[in-house]
Amino acid sequence: MTADIPVNELSLEDAGAELKRLAGEIAKHDQHYHGADAPIISDAEYDALRRRNLEIETRFPELMIEDGPSTSVGAAPSEGFGKIVHKVPMLSLDNAFDDADVSDFVGRVRRFLRFDPLMGVLAVTAEPKIDGLSLALRYEKGELVSAATRGDGAVGENVTANARTISDIPHKLSGEVPAVVEVRGEVYMAHPDFQALNERMLGNGGKAFANPRNAAAGSLRQLNSEITASRPLRFFAYAWGEMSALPADTQMGVVDAFKKWGFEVNPLMRRCESVEALLEVYHSIEEERATLGYDIDGVVYKIDRLDLQERLGFVSRSPRWAIAHKFPAEQAYTILNDIEIQVGRTGALTPVAKLEPVTVGGVVVSNATLHNEDYIKAIGPNGEQIRGGKDLRKGDTVKIQRAGDVIPQIVDVDLEKRLPDAEEFAFPQTCPVCGSHAVREENPKTGRRDAVMRCTGGLICPAQATEKLKHFVSRNAFDIEGFGDKQVDAFYADGLVQSPADIFTLEEMDRQSLTKLRNREGWGAVSARNLFAAINERRAIDLHRFIFALGIRHVGEGNAKLLARAYGSWNVFYKSMSAAHDHSSEAWAELNDIDGVGTIVAEAVTEFFAEDHNREQLDALLSQVTPRDAEAVDAGDSPVAGKTVVFTGSLERMTRDEAKAMAERFGAKVSGSVSKKTDLVVAGPGAGSKLKKAQELSVDVISEDDWFDLVGA
Ligand code: IVH
């Protein structure tokens, strides 16, 4: 299944298929959220889909789908916050990418308004486009009553308590203000605050934010407003929603009023009377960009007169009276000093470009990912041209691009500047860390060589061992506070922790040891005690986290959850996986029957359990840790709890995915095929072979309406 392949291992073909699949998935979940008001995945899972989509688009810009998820307006509001319906929708802006687009914009506006030079000048404002997240603040009689994120533009999240902690946001407006005022603007984090926050996060064993925008969004969307209060957020006011009266009749005039009422407004905003003047402001803002102290990604132009804005109105989701002139992708040329090979958790050898440090969009870049062997080479082993291969050599002059929060990429190489003696890069055939043989596996189905070269050393490879441990303690796995990458490296190097079970015997070993943890550099009695307490807290752990922590190839969080839900308990899971190694077994069939689990995942899981050293490590770990049984969500005393249900035929009241989510909510397992183990078949019109099989096996068959009656929904 392409869904399980890490982005840097996707072939061009798989990437295309995967982008299509993601576009469909994301659209479906948007629909579940907004259409049915019944999301079937968590916010984090939804975000992960979007993130994967973006990463693939960044790696394969040529495959970007028009109208794909990355071009659609915001994401669905999260489940954790109350919702606020925007009285006036929060729209997005159309984009201009070059000077001609800007003069087209002004020309379009003039034609629309039939605004000829005799009618005077057409004034347009220009101001920085802040790279943060937009927020709508409602004031009644001058008092702040609510704050909402944009959400999908129609409905946002209620983040009032959090907004109150931002010092740029007045709780009470100054001077004479209309009865109802809704000020809109951007929440952002300034560069020095961002750096300090990241240092703090890393120091506490946490993870750093990729960029100030993520940090601002992550900080504003905290369920605990004390956390937001501890994050240095700022706010610029630049637009408005519902207003019982307007304080001026121009854009500039209203923004001036915002300032008088107590808001921060951007000091670089200017009023221009020609396209040339707009472009001049654009270029001067672009020049100042690196020294502003906060991220901006373009300049926004708005028609100044509000009566003209009114006449211009909107086209679909953006106003006709405004446009965002984006800065070009952040690119720079530098020298490729070296190519290093990093070894990951699954043994993947990933080449990394070591660059002569260069500033790209205000950030110093000295590394860039090179994905895999094919990305660096141009010619394959049989003399064939490699699609997308760049033939990168040490000493080359390369073009670097940074796009948003993704890892910098090499997008081009300047062959004219290639040194005459530059040699083709020889990708290592052995692991640079442990010396084991490295291989590119062949996909048995397609016969194609995997893009990724892998170290075959398994756990004898220190790189794989430490990466596996880092995964084991990571946030969505065991999540042991104070036990991060740094601690893994140090404990591994000293022989204290070689395998996951060692983490849980650390305290006992420490008791017997002469070289106590509390006496090590950087540690003390309190921090040692806290670490042991944090470890002990994880001796009981949710089954899906436990499965995810094992680091089985292709088993990410989503698949771990599917498996946990399908098998319910560790013992059942472990027994079934051991039995499933035999592909003629019922256990194998059952594993493949789980909706969402494909052959690649099934193979990877059964292979994992067939390895002796994995079983040994597991036994040791299980003598320390107890996985908690997966609970059926909301199952209560539902009549279908624990039952295996098959949906077949066309369903009229719900989609197949909704049906599945609903069944699982009521504690049932959903299977894709009918067998002796099936308890119930829900058949819609057009049901065929599955219905027949159910009848043969005397499995209960009910209609879709019966199903709703049965579960009482
Ligand atoms: S005006 C009706 N002005 O850009 C349009 N938006 O792509 C109202 N943004 O959602 C928006 N700086 O989050 C406007 N100076 C600025 C902005 C700005 C950043 C963001 C805002 C909006 C997005 C649209």
Residues whose N, C-alpha, C, O or C-beta is under 5 A from the ligand:
A	BS01	IVH	L91 S92 L93 E127 P128 K129 I130 L133 S134 E186 Y238 A239 V300 P319
